[in-house]
Amino acid sequence: MPAPLAADRPDEIMRVEQKSATQAIETNLAPGRAREVLRALWRSKTFVIGLAIVLFWVLDAIFWPLFVPYDPEGLVSPTTLQPPSAEHFFGTDDLGRDIFSRTLAGARPTLTVAPLATAIGVAGGILVGLFTGYFRGIADDIVMRIVDALLAFPLIIIAVLVISILGPSITNVILVIGIVFTPIVARTVRSAVLVERQREYVAAAKLLGNSNLYIMFAEILPNITGPIAVEITIRLGYAIFTSATLSFLALGIQQPSPDWGLTISIGRVFLQTAPSEVLFPAAALATLIVGVNLIADGLRQVLEE
């Protein structure tokens, strides 16, 4: 008499399904992959240079009081708009404040607003992208059409309109940038989830009886960390630029803060007579954005290999 098929034995079916699910999940997690990515990142000149630039400004934002020779908000010189000298390395501004001290101190407000705004946007985008990409259906269609409508407007215009209504403050700038970033990140996350939900490990997790929340956050989310990491660095660069733009338009951080965007806005009037008031903060802002973009490029190159 022929042996019964596996399909005729429920206990055998369960063992096969569990074994398949376990193998799929273990293969999917691939702990060695993370070590390979880290080694590849350290070999990437683009990533390392960008990381060095960003770390410089991060350390400066934390420890600038130890290095600045003058109070960045104090009137330290009776002579205004001085050119760079041994006493004032970058010169003085229109009020007699030391530009070198203000340039170093200006990293703190910028690196306070941008990371917090990015964190809000990424967290919101991950939640929206996970749920819409995983469940699909009418809710997905409605949310994505709303996202499309929001993305039709330039980011800076939306931010300017909202800040004009709410009023300029650090809290409002962080919230506005974070909320505006949410649909952008959601679209990226949703695209990645649509691919992952078709994988075998998701089907295996469903066979094991795992809940949808568990599958989304414990199975799918760890496998889309690559696109999310790249998106974080890209959004951080845009957040720095947007924060500086709002400050330049007097809709962000206010006087007497040494914020780079605000300093550039004030100094632009004296650009012909005292260019150092604009050039040094602008160079600092540019190097920080370049550093973040280099990190994003390095991550993208490594993850696409």
Long-range contacts (C-beta under 8 A, 24 or more apart in sequence): 17-204, 17-207, 17-208, 18-208, 20-200, 20-204, 20-207, 21-201, 21-204, 21-205, 21-207, 21-208, 22-204, 24-199, 24-200, 24-201, 24-204, 25-201, 25-204, 25-205, 25-219, 27-201, 28-199, 28-201, 28-219, 28-223, 29-222, 37-302, 37-303, 40-302, 40-305, 41-298, 41-299, 41-302, 44-298, 44-301, 44-302, 46-294, 46-297, 46-298, 46-301, 47-294, 47-295, 47-297, 47-298, 47-299, 47-301, 47-302, 48-298, 49-291, 49-294, 50-290, 50-291, 50-292, 50-293, 50-294, 50-295, 50-296, 50-297, 50-298, 51-291, 51-294, 51-295, 52-291, 53-287, 53-288, 53-290, 53-291, 53-294, 54-288, 54-291, 54-292, 54-295, 56-291, 57-107, 57-111, 57-284, 57-287, 57-288, 57-291, 58-107, 58-111, 60-104, 60-107, 61-107, 61-108, 61-110, 61-111, 61-112, 62-108, 64-104, 64-105, 64-107, 64-108, 67-104, 68-98, 68-100, 68-101, 68-104, 68-105, 69-98, 69-100, 69-101, 70-97, 70-98, 70-100, 70-101, 71-101, 72-97, 72-98, 72-101, 72-102, 72-104, 72-105, 72-106, 72-258, 73-97, 73-102, 73-256, 73-257, 73-258, 81-270, 81-273, 81-274, 81-277, 82-274, 83-274, 83-276, 84-276, 90-276, 90-280, 91-274, 91-276, 91-277, 93-263, 93-266, 93-267, 93-270, 93-274, 93-277, 94-266, 94-267, 94-269, 94-270, 94-274, 94-277, 99-276, 99-277, 99-280, 99-281, 100-280, 101-258, 102-258, 102-263, 102-281, 103-258, 103-260, 103-263, 103-280, 103-281, 103-284, 105-258, 106-257, 106-258, 106-259, 106-260, 106-263, 106-281, 106-284, 107-260, 107-284, 107-288, 109-170, 109-253, 109-257, 109-258, 109-259, 110-240, 110-243, 110-244, 110-259, 110-260, 110-261, 110-285, 110-288, 111-288, 112-170, 113-170, 113-173, 113-174, 113-177, 113-239, 113-243, 113-252, 113-253, 114-177, 114-236, 114-239, 114-240, 114-243, 115-236, 115-239, 116-174, 116-178, 117-173, 117-174, 117-175, 117-176, 117-177, 117-178, 117-181, 117-239, 117-242, 117-243, 118-177, 118-178, 118-181, 118-232, 118-235, 118-236, 118-239, 119-178, 120-174, 120-175, 120-177, 120-178, 120-179, 120-181, 120-182, 121-177, 121-178, 121-179, 121-180, 121-181, 121-182, 121-184, 121-185, 121-235, 121-239, 122-181, 122-185, 122-228, 122-231, 122-232, 122-235, 124-178, 124-179, 124-181, 124-182, 124-185, 124-186, 125-181, 125-182, 125-183, 125-184, 125-185, 125-186, 125-187, 125-188, 125-189, 125-231, 126-185, 126-186, 126-189, 126-221, 126-228, 128-182, 128-183, 128-186, 128-189, 128-190, 129-185, 129-186, 129-187, 129-188, 129-189, 129-190, 129-191, 129-192, 129-193, 130-189, 130-190, 130-193, 130-216, 130-217, 130-220, 130-221, 131-216, 132-186, 132-190, 132-193, 133-189, 133-190, 133-191, 133-192, 133-193, 133-194, 133-197, 134-193, 134-197, 134-212, 134-215, 134-216, 134-220, 135-212, 140-190, 143-186, 144-187, 144-190, 146-183, 147-183, 147-186, 147-187, 150-180, 150-183, 151-183, 151-184, 151-187, 155-180, 155-238, 155-242, 156-242, 156-245, 159-242, 159-246, 159-251, 160-246, 160-249, 160-251, 163-246, 163-251, 163-252, 164-251, 168-246, 168-250, 168-251, 168-252, 168-253, 168-254, 170-252, 170-253, 173-243, 173-246, 173-251, 173-252, 173-253, 177-239, 177-242, 177-243, 181-235, 181-238, 181-239, 184-235, 185-228, 185-231, 185-235, 188-227, 188-228, 188-231, 189-224, 189-227, 189-228, 189-231, 191-227, 192-224, 192-227, 192-228, 193-220, 193-224, 196-220, 196-223, 196-224, 199-223, 226-299, 226-303, 227-303, 229-299, 229-303, 230-296, 230-299, 230-300, 230-303, 233-292, 233-293, 233-295, 233-296, 233-299, 234-293, 234-296, 236-292, 237-289, 237-292, 237-293, 237-296, 240-285, 240-288, 240-289, 240-292, 241-289, 244-285, 260-284, 260-285, 261-285
